Amino acid sequence: MALELSGKLIQKMPEQTGVSKAGKSWVKQYFILETVEDKFPKKISVSVFGEKVDMLRNIPLGANVKVSINIESREWQGKWFTDVSAWRMEVMGAGASNGAYSDGPHAEPPIDVSPNSVADDLPF
């Protein structure tokens, strides 16, 4: 099941780093996405992990993005915690020259179908 969110990137939290039990270093970062199409906009905390942090570094604050996400809940000491993690981000609208940022095996680059791009590709 593919889940997507669209909204404005309004905040990037500081990167978190550490070392796993296996001795490998890791990096994680949260960002705040504000939905823009809802009647009552919502702010949603989304995380990126590992190499996906590089995707987030390339997207400026204020950019409108479409984010493909996974949602997972875990139980710890009788309490449940939910994590929303991004695996693909695409800048939308103005400033979309940054394109899509993804590490998913099923991700495809966005296709420009604006009237100008189609006309430029015609052989006549």
Summary of the structure (lengths in Angstrom):
residues: 124
radius of gyration: 17.1
end to end distance: 42.0
largest distance: 67.3
contacts: 298
relative contact order: 0.18
helix: 13%
strand: 50%
